[in-house]
């Protein structure tokens, strides 16, 4: 059993990272909302399609609101 698994028995494991892959790998019970880490994660190449999709949805919503 790993040290992390041992710790999970006695404490709450929290991810202080913006790396989604690490969060998936270590399965913490909570994660940080530290803006600098969120910004760092948002700048990673693998998340650019997700960012682009959300920006497009936001722009479409803004345009729809202006029409109404």
Secondary structure, DSSP 8 states (H G I E B T S, - for coil): --HHHHHHHHS--EE--S-HHHHHHH--SEE---HHHHHHHHTSGGGHHHHHHHHHHHHHHHHHHHH-
